[in-house]
Amino acid sequence: MFFLNATSAGANSSATSSPIDMLAQLFFILVVFIIIIALAIYVTKLVGGARYVHRGNSNLKLLDSIGLGFQNGIHLVKVGRKYVLLGITKDRITFLCELNEHEINESDISLDDKPSFENYLNRIMNKKNRTDI
C-alpha cells in the first residue's frame, strides 16, 4: 500500500515523509477506525436483538417491577391468565406467590401499551399538585 512508509533496499532510511503522505496516513487510519466502530455497533445490535425475540401472541407479559437494590427486584408477570410475583436476583429467580385478578390494581397498569415518558410525567405532576393543595 502506498500509505505505509516502506523503504526499498538500498534507499536512504533517514528520509522523512512529506506532510501530504502523513496526512494521507492519518486519513487512512481514521477511516479504518470509523469502519471498525461501525461494525462493532452493528454486531452488538445484531447479537442483542437476536437474544430477545418478542412474539405478538405471547402468553408472557411483564406488568410491573420494582428494584430493591443492585441487581435485585420484584416482578409481576402475567402468565396466560395467572399473575405471578417473582423475586429476581443476580443468581436466582424465586417464585414468591400467585395473585388473583381482583388483587391487582389494573388502572395503573396498561397491559398492551408500553409506558411512555408523558404518562409517567403526568402521574408525577398530578401527585405533586395534590400535595401542594
CORLIN-V332534 format. One record per residue. N is the residue number from 1. PSI is psi in radians with two decimals (NA if undefined). NEAR is the number of other C-alpha atoms within 8 Angstrom. Layout:
BEGIN
n->N psi->PSI near->NEAR
n->N psi->PSI near->NEAR
END
This chain:
BEGIN
n->1 psi->2.62 near->3
n->2 psi->-0.23 near->4
n->3 psi->-0.45 near->8
n->4 psi->2.46 near->6
n->5 psi->1.21 near->6
n->6 psi->2.46 near->4
n->7 psi->2.54 near->7
n->8 psi->2.83 near->5
n->9 psi->2.34 near->4
n->10 psi->-0.16 near->4
n->11 psi->2.77 near->6
n->12 psi->2.02 near->6
n->13 psi->-0.15 near->5
n->14 psi->0.08 near->4
n->15 psi->2.46 near->5
n->16 psi->2.74 near->4
n->17 psi->2.63 near->7
n->18 psi->2.78 near->6
n->19 psi->-0.56 near->6
n->20 psi->-0.71 near->6
n->21 psi->-0.70 near->9
n->22 psi->-0.71 near->9
n->23 psi->-0.66 near->8
n->24 psi->-0.72 near->9
n->25 psi->-0.74 near->10
n->26 psi->-0.77 near->8
n->27 psi->-0.75 near->8
n->28 psi->-0.77 near->9
n->29 psi->-0.72 near->8
n->30 psi->-0.73 near->8
n->31 psi->-0.77 near->8
n->32 psi->-0.72 near->8
n->33 psi->-0.78 near->8
n->34 psi->-0.70 near->8
n->35 psi->-0.72 near->8
n->36 psi->-0.76 near->8
n->37 psi->-0.77 near->8
n->38 psi->-0.74 near->8
n->39 psi->-0.66 near->8
n->40 psi->-0.73 near->8
n->41 psi->-0.77 near->8
n->42 psi->-0.80 near->8
n->43 psi->-0.67 near->8
n->44 psi->-0.79 near->8
n->45 psi->-0.64 near->8
n->46 psi->-0.80 near->8
n->47 psi->-0.73 near->8
n->48 psi->-0.65 near->8
n->49 psi->-0.49 near->8
n->50 psi->-0.40 near->7
n->51 psi->-0.70 near->6
n->52 psi->1.78 near->6
n->53 psi->2.06 near->6
n->54 psi->2.19 near->5
n->55 psi->2.52 near->5
n->56 psi->-0.54 near->4
n->57 psi->0.64 near->4
n->58 psi->2.54 near->7
n->59 psi->0.02 near->7
n->60 psi->2.27 near->8
n->61 psi->2.29 near->9
n->62 psi->1.98 near->9
n->63 psi->-0.74 near->11
n->64 psi->2.70 near->8
n->65 psi->2.71 near->9
n->66 psi->2.36 near->7
n->67 psi->2.43 near->9
n->68 psi->0.28 near->8
n->69 psi->-2.96 near->6
n->70 psi->2.02 near->5
n->71 psi->0.55 near->9
n->72 psi->2.48 near->11
n->73 psi->2.92 near->12
n->74 psi->2.32 near->12
n->75 psi->2.34 near->13
n->76 psi->2.07 near->12
n->77 psi->2.37 near->13
n->78 psi->2.08 near->13
n->79 psi->1.81 near->10
n->80 psi->-2.01 near->6
n->81 psi->0.11 near->5
n->82 psi->2.67 near->10
n->83 psi->2.18 near->12
n->84 psi->2.58 near->13
n->85 psi->2.16 near->13
n->86 psi->2.41 near->13
n->87 psi->2.20 near->12
n->88 psi->2.22 near->12
n->89 psi->-3.07 near->9
n->90 psi->-0.65 near->6
n->91 psi->-0.20 near->4
n->92 psi->2.71 near->6
n->93 psi->2.19 near->8
n->94 psi->2.26 near->7
n->95 psi->2.12 near->8
n->96 psi->-0.91 near->8
n->97 psi->2.95 near->7
n->98 psi->2.37 near->8
n->99 psi->2.63 near->10
n->100 psi->2.84 near->8
n->101 psi->-0.62 near->7
n->102 psi->-0.21 near->5
n->103 psi->-0.13 near->6
n->104 psi->2.27 near->7
n->105 psi->1.70 near->7
n->106 psi->-0.04 near->6
n->107 psi->-0.52 near->5
n->108 psi->-0.25 near->5
n->109 psi->2.17 near->8
n->110 psi->1.97 near->10
n->111 psi->-0.49 near->7
n->112 psi->-0.53 near->4
n->113 psi->2.55 near->5
n->114 psi->2.51 near->6
n->115 psi->2.36 near->7
n->116 psi->2.79 near->6
n->117 psi->-0.63 near->6
n->118 psi->-0.78 near->6
n->119 psi->-0.73 near->8
n->120 psi->-0.78 near->9
n->121 psi->-0.74 near->8
n->122 psi->-0.71 near->8
n->123 psi->-0.72 near->8
n->124 psi->-0.76 near->8
n->125 psi->-0.67 near->8
n->126 psi->-0.71 near->8
n->127 psi->-0.70 near->8
n->128 psi->-0.72 near->8
n->129 psi->-0.61 near->8
n->130 psi->-0.60 near->7
n->131 psi->-0.42 near->6
n->132 psi->-0.41 near->5
n->133 psi->NA near->4
END
